[in-house]
Amino acid sequence: MVDRMRAQNSPALSLLVWHRAPHKRDLEHQVWQEGSHTEQIADTTMMRQKLEYIHNNPVKRGYVDDPLCWRYSSARNYEGSRDCLTR
């Protein structure tokens, strides 16, 4: 992936360098955030809470005003809508 990004002179490559954790001296780039805190989904309430969190991330980042309008979101599937305009 990095080789292809270099060949295409991708501006995203500099972001991967910038986001690299300072203590990761053996890596030039970092794609994933450090750490993982796995947690078993215990019940329907918890599953809905996790889905809400995921669906609202684009809203929190300011990409869209409505989670249904985020192109790559599964929120429309859960809502039963085809796109953000057909509600």
Jmol script that loads the backbone (N, CA, C; Angstrom):
load data "model"
ATOM      1  N   MET A   1       0.821  -1.184   0.000  1.00  0.00           N
ATOM      2  CA  MET A   1       0.000   0.000   0.000  1.00  0.00           C
ATOM      3  C   MET A   1       0.872   1.257   0.000  1.00  0.00           C
ATOM      4  N   VAL A   2       1.867   1.289   0.862  1.00  0.00           N
ATOM      5  CA  VAL A   2       2.729   2.464   0.959  1.00  0.00           C
ATOM      6  C   VAL A   2       3.478   2.680  -0.344  1.00  0.00           C
ATOM      7  N   ASP A   3       3.939   1.590  -0.973  1.00  0.00           N
ATOM      8  CA  ASP A   3       4.651   1.727  -2.245  1.00  0.00           C
ATOM      9  C   ASP A   3       3.763   2.352  -3.314  1.00  0.00           C
ATOM     10  N   ARG A   4       2.505   1.932  -3.358  1.00  0.00           N
ATOM     11  CA  ARG A   4       1.570   2.494  -4.331  1.00  0.00           C
ATOM     12  C   ARG A   4       1.319   3.975  -4.039  1.00  0.00           C
ATOM     13  N   MET A   5       1.202   4.314  -2.761  1.00  0.00           N
ATOM     14  CA  MET A   5       0.982   5.711  -2.388  1.00  0.00           C
ATOM     15  C   MET A   5       2.198   6.568  -2.765  1.00  0.00           C
ATOM     16  N   ARG A   6       3.388   6.011  -2.575  1.00  0.00           N
ATOM     17  CA  ARG A   6       4.608   6.736  -2.986  1.00  0.00           C
ATOM     18  C   ARG A   6       4.619   6.955  -4.498  1.00  0.00           C
ATOM     19  N   ALA A   7       4.284   5.902  -5.242  1.00  0.00           N
ATOM     20  CA  ALA A   7       4.292   5.985  -6.706  1.00  0.00           C
ATOM     21  C   ALA A   7       3.304   7.030  -7.201  1.00  0.00           C
ATOM     22  N   GLN A   8       2.185   7.186  -6.497  1.00  0.00           N
ATOM     23  CA  GLN A   8       1.170   8.158  -6.892  1.00  0.00           C
ATOM     24  C   GLN A   8       1.382   9.516  -6.231  1.00  0.00           C
ATOM     25  N   ASN A   9       2.452   9.616  -5.439  1.00  0.00           N
ATOM     26  CA  ASN A   9       2.760  10.859  -4.716  1.00  0.00           C
ATOM     27  C   ASN A   9       1.546  11.339  -3.908  1.00  0.00           C
ATOM     28  N   SER A  10       0.969  10.412  -3.170  1.00  0.00           N
ATOM     29  CA  SER A  10      -0.250  10.681  -2.416  1.00  0.00           C
ATOM     30  C   SER A  10       0.001  11.604  -1.223  1.00  0.00           C
ATOM     31  N   PRO A  11      -0.803  12.658  -1.078  1.00  0.00           N
ATOM     32  CA  PRO A  11      -0.657  13.539   0.085  1.00  0.00           C
ATOM     33  C   PRO A  11      -1.027  12.830   1.388  1.00  0.00           C
ATOM     34  N   ALA A  12      -1.787  11.747   1.310  1.00  0.00           N
ATOM     35  CA  ALA A  12      -2.166  11.005   2.510  1.00  0.00           C
ATOM     36  C   ALA A  12      -0.958  10.369   3.186  1.00  0.00           C
ATOM     37  N   LEU A  13       0.080  10.099   2.420  1.00  0.00           N
ATOM     38  CA  LEU A  13       1.269   9.478   2.979  1.00  0.00           C
ATOM     39  C   LEU A  13       1.911  10.352   4.054  1.00  0.00           C
ATOM     40  N   SER A  14       1.917  11.651   3.849  1.00  0.00           N
ATOM     41  CA  SER A  14       2.494  12.537   4.864  1.00  0.00           C
ATOM     42  C   SER A  14       1.654  12.531   6.144  1.00  0.00           C
ATOM     43  N   LEU A  15       0.345  12.322   6.019  1.00  0.00           N
ATOM     44  CA  LEU A  15      -0.506  12.210   7.203  1.00  0.00           C
ATOM     45  C   LEU A  15      -0.185  10.945   8.002  1.00  0.00           C
ATOM     46  N   LEU A  16       0.125   9.868   7.291  1.00  0.00           N
ATOM     47  CA  LEU A  16       0.485   8.628   7.981  1.00  0.00           C
ATOM     48  C   LEU A  16       1.799   8.783   8.736  1.00  0.00           C
ATOM     49  N   VAL A  17       2.688   9.601   8.219  1.00  0.00           N
ATOM     50  CA  VAL A  17       3.939   9.891   8.922  1.00  0.00           C
ATOM     51  C   VAL A  17       3.643  10.769  10.135  1.00  0.00           C
ATOM     52  N   TRP A  18       2.819  11.771   9.947  1.00  0.00           N
ATOM     53  CA  TRP A  18       2.510  12.721  11.015  1.00  0.00           C
ATOM     54  C   TRP A  18       1.785  12.044  12.177  1.00  0.00           C
ATOM     55  N   HIS A  19       0.909  11.084  11.890  1.00  0.00           N
ATOM     56  CA  HIS A  19       0.123  10.416  12.923  1.00  0.00           C
ATOM     57  C   HIS A  19       0.861   9.258  13.600  1.00  0.00           C
ATOM     58  N   ARG A  20       2.037   8.953  13.135  1.00  0.00           N
ATOM     59  CA  ARG A  20       2.814   7.867  13.748  1.00  0.00           C
ATOM     60  C   ARG A  20       3.135   8.234  15.184  1.00  0.00           C
ATOM     61  N   ALA A  21       2.948   7.274  16.081  1.00  0.00           N
ATOM     62  CA  ALA A  21       3.255   7.505  17.490  1.00  0.00           C
ATOM     63  C   ALA A  21       4.754   7.778  17.641  1.00  0.00           C
ATOM     64  N   PRO A  22       5.134   8.777  18.433  1.00  0.00           N
ATOM     65  CA  PRO A  22       6.547   9.151  18.578  1.00  0.00           C
ATOM     66  C   PRO A  22       7.457   8.003  19.026  1.00  0.00           C
ATOM     67  N   HIS A  23       6.933   7.086  19.821  1.00  0.00           N
ATOM     68  CA  HIS A  23       7.776   5.996  20.308  1.00  0.00           C
ATOM     69  C   HIS A  23       7.947   4.869  19.284  1.00  0.00           C
ATOM     70  N   LYS A  24       7.261   4.942  18.172  1.00  0.00           N
ATOM     71  CA  LYS A  24       7.363   3.921  17.133  1.00  0.00           C
ATOM     72  C   LYS A  24       8.494   4.268  16.169  1.00  0.00           C
ATOM     73  N   ARG A  25       9.692   4.146  16.633  1.00  0.00           N
ATOM     74  CA  ARG A  25      10.858   4.534  15.826  1.00  0.00           C
ATOM     75  C   ARG A  25      11.169   3.531  14.715  1.00  0.00           C
ATOM     76  N   ASP A  26      10.656   2.313  14.832  1.00  0.00           N
ATOM     77  CA  ASP A  26      10.902   1.305  13.803  1.00  0.00           C
ATOM     78  C   ASP A  26       9.930   1.413  12.634  1.00  0.00           C
ATOM     79  N   LEU A  27       8.917   2.268  12.758  1.00  0.00           N
ATOM     80  CA  LEU A  27       7.925   2.447  11.705  1.00  0.00           C
ATOM     81  C   LEU A  27       8.025   3.838  11.107  1.00  0.00           C
ATOM     82  N   GLU A  28       7.857   3.909   9.795  1.00  0.00           N
ATOM     83  CA  GLU A  28       7.830   5.214   9.134  1.00  0.00           C
ATOM     84  C   GLU A  28       6.411   5.777   9.094  1.00  0.00           C
ATOM     85  N   HIS A  29       5.426   4.894   9.013  1.00  0.00           N
ATOM     86  CA  HIS A  29       4.019   5.290   8.889  1.00  0.00           C
ATOM     87  C   HIS A  29       3.184   4.550   9.918  1.00  0.00           C
ATOM     88  N   GLN A  30       2.054   5.128  10.270  1.00  0.00           N
ATOM     89  CA  GLN A  30       1.116   4.448  11.159  1.00  0.00           C
ATOM     90  C   GLN A  30      -0.290   4.645  10.622  1.00  0.00           C
ATOM     91  N   VAL A  31      -0.977   3.532  10.394  1.00  0.00           N
ATOM     92  CA  VAL A  31      -2.322   3.577   9.845  1.00  0.00           C
ATOM     93  C   VAL A  31      -3.358   3.486  10.958  1.00  0.00           C
ATOM     94  N   TRP A  32      -3.180   2.540  11.865  1.00  0.00           N
ATOM     95  CA  TRP A  32      -4.164   2.287  12.905  1.00  0.00           C
ATOM     96  C   TRP A  32      -3.783   2.969  14.209  1.00  0.00           C
ATOM     97  N   GLN A  33      -4.791   3.390  14.945  1.00  0.00           N
ATOM     98  CA  GLN A  33      -4.586   3.969  16.265  1.00  0.00           C
ATOM     99  C   GLN A  33      -4.099   2.883  17.217  1.00  0.00           C
ATOM    100  N   GLU A  34      -3.223   3.257  18.123  1.00  0.00           N
ATOM    101  CA  GLU A  34      -2.679   2.311  19.097  1.00  0.00           C
ATOM    102  C   GLU A  34      -3.756   1.818  20.051  1.00  0.00           C
ATOM    103  N   GLY A  35      -3.599   0.600  20.471  1.00  0.00           N
ATOM    104  CA  GLY A  35      -4.434   0.059  21.519  1.00  0.00           C
ATOM    105  C   GLY A  35      -5.717  -0.577  21.027  1.00  0.00           C
ATOM    106  N   SER A  36      -6.159  -1.540  21.769  1.00  0.00           N
ATOM    107  CA  SER A  36      -7.454  -2.135  21.475  1.00  0.00           C
ATOM    108  C   SER A  36      -8.046  -2.574  22.798  1.00  0.00           C
ATOM    109  N   HIS A  37      -9.287  -2.320  22.926  1.00  0.00           N
ATOM    110  CA  HIS A  37      -9.979  -2.644  24.157  1.00  0.00           C
ATOM    111  C   HIS A  37     -11.222  -3.439  23.798  1.00  0.00           C
ATOM    112  N   THR A  38     -10.999  -4.699  23.487  1.00  0.00           N
ATOM    113  CA  THR A  38     -12.114  -5.535  23.065  1.00  0.00           C
ATOM    114  C   THR A  38     -13.114  -5.721  24.198  1.00  0.00           C
ATOM    115  N   GLU A  39     -14.333  -5.812  23.793  1.00  0.00           N
ATOM    116  CA  GLU A  39     -15.413  -5.954  24.754  1.00  0.00           C
ATOM    117  C   GLU A  39     -16.512  -6.763  24.088  1.00  0.00           C
ATOM    118  N   GLN A  40     -16.987  -7.775  24.748  1.00  0.00           N
ATOM    119  CA  GLN A  40     -18.048  -8.598  24.188  1.00  0.00           C
ATOM    120  C   GLN A  40     -19.371  -7.837  24.235  1.00  0.00           C
ATOM    121  N   ILE A  41     -20.101  -7.904  23.131  1.00  0.00           N
ATOM    122  CA  ILE A  41     -21.422  -7.288  23.079  1.00  0.00           C
ATOM    123  C   ILE A  41     -22.357  -8.175  23.905  1.00  0.00           C
ATOM    124  N   ALA A  42     -22.829  -7.639  25.008  1.00  0.00           N
ATOM    125  CA  ALA A  42     -23.571  -8.440  25.986  1.00  0.00           C
ATOM    126  C   ALA A  42     -25.055  -8.577  25.670  1.00  0.00           C
ATOM    127  N   ASP A  43     -25.643  -7.523  25.077  1.00  0.00           N
ATOM    128  CA  ASP A  43     -27.083  -7.562  24.847  1.00  0.00           C
ATOM    129  C   ASP A  43     -27.461  -6.575  23.753  1.00  0.00           C
ATOM    130  N   THR A  44     -28.730  -6.536  23.428  1.00  0.00           N
ATOM    131  CA  THR A  44     -29.226  -5.666  22.367  1.00  0.00           C
ATOM    132  C   THR A  44     -28.997  -4.192  22.685  1.00  0.00           C
ATOM    133  N   THR A  45     -29.151  -3.819  23.924  1.00  0.00           N
ATOM    134  CA  THR A  45     -28.950  -2.423  24.328  1.00  0.00           C
ATOM    135  C   THR A  45     -27.511  -1.990  24.052  1.00  0.00           C
ATOM    136  N   MET A  46     -26.580  -2.844  24.410  1.00  0.00           N
ATOM    137  CA  MET A  46     -25.169  -2.524  24.172  1.00  0.00           C
ATOM    138  C   MET A  46     -24.871  -2.464  22.675  1.00  0.00           C
ATOM    139  N   MET A  47     -25.440  -3.379  21.900  1.00  0.00           N
ATOM    140  CA  MET A  47     -25.242  -3.391  20.443  1.00  0.00           C
ATOM    141  C   MET A  47     -25.757  -2.086  19.831  1.00  0.00           C
ATOM    142  N   ARG A  48     -26.908  -1.641  20.257  1.00  0.00           N
ATOM    143  CA  ARG A  48     -27.460  -0.382  19.731  1.00  0.00           C
ATOM    144  C   ARG A  48     -26.588   0.803  20.109  1.00  0.00           C
ATOM    145  N   GLN A  49     -26.041   0.795  21.326  1.00  0.00           N
ATOM    146  CA  GLN A  49     -25.168   1.876  21.774  1.00  0.00           C
ATOM    147  C   GLN A  49     -23.918   1.933  20.901  1.00  0.00           C
ATOM    148  N   LYS A  50     -23.343   0.779  20.583  1.00  0.00           N
ATOM    149  CA  LYS A  50     -22.140   0.731  19.740  1.00  0.00           C
ATOM    150  C   LYS A  50     -22.461   1.196  18.324  1.00  0.00           C
ATOM    151  N   LEU A  51     -23.610   0.770  17.795  1.00  0.00           N
ATOM    152  CA  LEU A  51     -24.012   1.207  16.456  1.00  0.00           C
ATOM    153  C   LEU A  51     -24.235   2.716  16.407  1.00  0.00           C
ATOM    154  N   GLU A  52     -24.888   3.259  17.434  1.00  0.00           N
ATOM    155  CA  GLU A  52     -25.104   4.716  17.515  1.00  0.00           C
ATOM    156  C   GLU A  52     -23.767   5.448  17.499  1.00  0.00           C
ATOM    157  N   TYR A  53     -22.825   4.946  18.273  1.00  0.00           N
ATOM    158  CA  TYR A  53     -21.497   5.553  18.342  1.00  0.00           C
ATOM    159  C   TYR A  53     -20.837   5.558  16.956  1.00  0.00           C
ATOM    160  N   ILE A  54     -20.855   4.403  16.310  1.00  0.00           N
ATOM    161  CA  ILE A  54     -20.239   4.288  14.972  1.00  0.00           C
ATOM    162  C   ILE A  54     -20.951   5.193  13.972  1.00  0.00           C
ATOM    163  N   HIS A  55     -22.273   5.166  13.971  1.00  0.00           N
ATOM    164  CA  HIS A  55     -23.036   5.956  13.006  1.00  0.00           C
ATOM    165  C   HIS A  55     -22.877   7.461  13.235  1.00  0.00           C
ATOM    166  N   ASN A  56     -22.638   7.879  14.469  1.00  0.00           N
ATOM    167  CA  ASN A  56     -22.514   9.307  14.753  1.00  0.00           C
ATOM    168  C   ASN A  56     -21.097   9.851  14.613  1.00  0.00           C
ATOM    169  N   ASN A  57     -20.112   8.992  14.365  1.00  0.00           N
ATOM    170  CA  ASN A  57     -18.746   9.484  14.201  1.00  0.00           C
ATOM    171  C   ASN A  57     -18.611  10.526  13.085  1.00  0.00           C
ATOM    172  N   PRO A  58     -19.185  10.326  11.894  1.00  0.00           N
ATOM    173  CA  PRO A  58     -19.057  11.348  10.845  1.00  0.00           C
ATOM    174  C   PRO A  58     -19.713  12.679  11.238  1.00  0.00           C
ATOM    175  N   VAL A  59     -20.740  12.619  12.060  1.00  0.00           N
ATOM    176  CA  VAL A  59     -21.397  13.843  12.531  1.00  0.00           C
ATOM    177  C   VAL A  59     -20.473  14.567  13.501  1.00  0.00           C
ATOM    178  N   LYS A  60     -19.884  13.828  14.437  1.00  0.00           N
ATOM    179  CA  LYS A  60     -18.958  14.424  15.408  1.00  0.00           C
ATOM    180  C   LYS A  60     -17.749  15.059  14.728  1.00  0.00           C
ATOM    181  N   ARG A  61     -17.300  14.459  13.617  1.00  0.00           N
ATOM    182  CA  ARG A  61     -16.157  15.006  12.888  1.00  0.00           C
ATOM    183  C   ARG A  61     -16.548  16.185  11.990  1.00  0.00           C
ATOM    184  N   GLY A  62     -17.841  16.439  11.851  1.00  0.00           N
ATOM    185  CA  GLY A  62     -18.301  17.558  11.047  1.00  0.00           C
ATOM    186  C   GLY A  62     -18.417  17.267   9.563  1.00  0.00           C
ATOM    187  N   TYR A  63     -18.381  15.997   9.181  1.00  0.00           N
ATOM    188  CA  TYR A  63     -18.477  15.641   7.769  1.00  0.00           C
ATOM    189  C   TYR A  63     -19.900  15.762   7.246  1.00  0.00           C
ATOM    190  N   VAL A  64     -20.875  15.448   8.077  1.00  0.00           N
ATOM    191  CA  VAL A  64     -22.286  15.517   7.706  1.00  0.00           C
ATOM    192  C   VAL A  64     -23.077  16.005   8.912  1.00  0.00           C
ATOM    193  N   ASP A  65     -24.299  16.459   8.668  1.00  0.00           N
ATOM    194  CA  ASP A  65     -25.172  16.887   9.760  1.00  0.00           C
ATOM    195  C   ASP A  65     -26.052  15.745  10.262  1.00  0.00           C
ATOM    196  N   ASP A  66     -26.200  14.721   9.446  1.00  0.00           N
ATOM    197  CA  ASP A  66     -27.085  13.610   9.755  1.00  0.00           C
ATOM    198  C   ASP A  66     -26.347  12.311   9.426  1.00  0.00           C
ATOM    199  N   PRO A  67     -26.297  11.355  10.343  1.00  0.00           N
ATOM    200  CA  PRO A  67     -25.572  10.112  10.065  1.00  0.00           C
ATOM    201  C   PRO A  67     -26.088   9.374   8.830  1.00  0.00           C
ATOM    202  N   LEU A  68     -27.350   9.581   8.489  1.00  0.00           N
ATOM    203  CA  LEU A  68     -27.896   8.919   7.301  1.00  0.00           C
ATOM    204  C   LEU A  68     -27.294   9.470   6.013  1.00  0.00           C
ATOM    205  N   CYS A  69     -26.711  10.646   6.072  1.00  0.00           N
ATOM    206  CA  CYS A  69     -26.139  11.266   4.879  1.00  0.00           C
ATOM    207  C   CYS A  69     -24.677  10.898   4.647  1.00  0.00           C
ATOM    208  N   TRP A  70     -24.059  10.160   5.558  1.00  0.00           N
ATOM    209  CA  TRP A  70     -22.678   9.717   5.359  1.00  0.00           C
ATOM    210  C   TRP A  70     -22.687   8.562   4.375  1.00  0.00           C
ATOM    211  N   ARG A  71     -22.027   8.746   3.254  1.00  0.00           N
ATOM    212  CA  ARG A  71     -22.075   7.809   2.135  1.00  0.00           C
ATOM    213  C   ARG A  71     -21.708   6.375   2.520  1.00  0.00           C
ATOM    214  N   TYR A  72     -20.747   6.216   3.414  1.00  0.00           N
ATOM    215  CA  TYR A  72     -20.233   4.890   3.729  1.00  0.00           C
ATOM    216  C   TYR A  72     -20.852   4.290   4.996  1.00  0.00           C
ATOM    217  N   SER A  73     -21.894   4.894   5.493  1.00  0.00           N
ATOM    218  CA  SER A  73     -22.508   4.445   6.740  1.00  0.00           C
ATOM    219  C   SER A  73     -23.551   3.360   6.507  1.00  0.00           C
ATOM    220  N   SER A  74     -23.674   2.491   7.485  1.00  0.00           N
ATOM    221  CA  SER A  74     -24.743   1.491   7.462  1.00  0.00           C
ATOM    222  C   SER A  74     -26.001   2.029   8.137  1.00  0.00           C
ATOM    223  N   ALA A  75     -25.966   3.277   8.578  1.00  0.00           N
ATOM    224  CA  ALA A  75     -27.120   3.863   9.283  1.00  0.00           C
ATOM    225  C   ALA A  75     -28.386   3.790   8.443  1.00  0.00           C
ATOM    226  N   ARG A  76     -28.263   4.003   7.129  1.00  0.00           N
ATOM    227  CA  ARG A  76     -29.436   3.933   6.255  1.00  0.00           C
ATOM    228  C   ARG A  76     -30.042   2.537   6.250  1.00  0.00           C
ATOM    229  N   ASN A  77     -29.194   1.514   6.331  1.00  0.00           N
ATOM    230  CA  ASN A  77     -29.704   0.142   6.367  1.00  0.00           C
ATOM    231  C   ASN A  77     -30.539  -0.088   7.617  1.00  0.00           C
ATOM    232  N   TYR A  78     -30.069   0.418   8.727  1.00  0.00           N
ATOM    233  CA  TYR A  78     -30.799   0.245   9.984  1.00  0.00           C
ATOM    234  C   TYR A  78     -32.069   1.097  10.002  1.00  0.00           C
ATOM    235  N   GLU A  79     -32.016   2.244   9.331  1.00  0.00           N
ATOM    236  CA  GLU A  79     -33.170   3.142   9.265  1.00  0.00           C
ATOM    237  C   GLU A  79     -34.194   2.635   8.241  1.00  0.00           C
ATOM    238  N   GLY A  80     -33.701   1.905   7.230  1.00  0.00           N
ATOM    239  CA  GLY A  80     -34.577   1.428   6.173  1.00  0.00           C
ATOM    240  C   GLY A  80     -34.704   2.414   5.027  1.00  0.00           C
ATOM    241  N   SER A  81     -33.811   3.405   4.976  1.00  0.00           N
ATOM    242  CA  SER A  81     -33.837   4.424   3.921  1.00  0.00           C
ATOM    243  C   SER A  81     -32.817   4.094   2.849  1.00  0.00           C
ATOM    244  N   ARG A  82     -33.056   4.591   1.658  1.00  0.00           N
ATOM    245  CA  ARG A  82     -32.093   4.394   0.564  1.00  0.00           C
ATOM    246  C   ARG A  82     -31.016   5.465   0.616  1.00  0.00           C
ATOM    247  N   ASP A  83     -31.373   6.698   0.938  1.00  0.00           N
ATOM    248  CA  ASP A  83     -30.396   7.756   1.076  1.00  0.00           C
ATOM    249  C   ASP A  83     -30.909   8.787   2.071  1.00  0.00           C
ATOM    250  N   CYS A  84     -30.140   9.829   2.290  1.00  0.00           N
ATOM    251  CA  CYS A  84     -30.503  10.777   3.347  1.00  0.00           C
ATOM    252  C   CYS A  84     -31.670  11.662   2.961  1.00  0.00           C
ATOM    253  N   LEU A  85     -32.102  11.651   1.720  1.00  0.00           N
ATOM    254  CA  LEU A  85     -33.188  12.514   1.282  1.00  0.00           C
ATOM    255  C   LEU A  85     -34.546  11.829   1.309  1.00  0.00           C
ATOM    256  N   THR A  86     -34.555  10.494   1.481  1.00  0.00           N
ATOM    257  CA  THR A  86     -35.836   9.761   1.394  1.00  0.00           C
ATOM    258  C   THR A  86     -36.330   9.335   2.768  1.00  0.00           C
ATOM    259  N   ARG A  87     -36.413  10.264   3.691  1.00  0.00           N
ATOM    260  CA  ARG A  87     -36.914   9.926   5.027  1.00  0.00           C
ATOM    261  C   ARG A  87     -38.284  10.457   5.242  1.00  0.00           C
TER     262      ARG A  87
END
end "model"
wireframe off; spacefill off
backbone 0.3
color backbone group
